[in-house]
Amino acid sequence: MAKKNTQKNNGSTIALNKKAKFDYHLSDRFECGMVLQGWEVKSLRAGKTQLTDCYVFFKNNEAWLLGAQITPIQSVSTHYVVDPTRTRKLLLNRREITRLQEASQQKGYTVVATAFYWKAHLIKCEIALAKGKQEHDKRETEKERDWARQKQRIFQTGNKD
């Protein structure tokens, strides 16, 4: 079943939502399965997906992923009528759904998808509880990232001498 994700997924990552890390403070992360069609699995295997503006909403005590775009590959798109941005059902435990649903109803909180990755032969989705950053927080993040790059350059040029 869905469990809280505690490890990083480096080699098996299909897609990352880098914009979510920039726009939100991410707190609790969960691993969940997805209900996919066959052509979607083939497209994910080819890496044709985008997670930029996707989020999770709750309806009838079920979690749904909205806005994830999975582009169909050419060989499949001739056989089926496909919708690349359809809503996909997420597979979570009942208590995880209620916990996320209650947390997302608080002011400023939402649930966003941060990554798609392989776990054995299954495709998993990592979702996170997120609180929106304000403009000054985003600028601070950019400053920290630029400073980290400068430090790396200084250390690299210092070691060459």
Helices and strands as residue ranges (DSSP letters): E 13-16, H 18-23, E 24-34, H 38-45, E 49-50, E 55-59, E 62-66, E 69-70, H 74-77, E 88-91, H 94-104, E 109-119, E 122-132, H 135-160
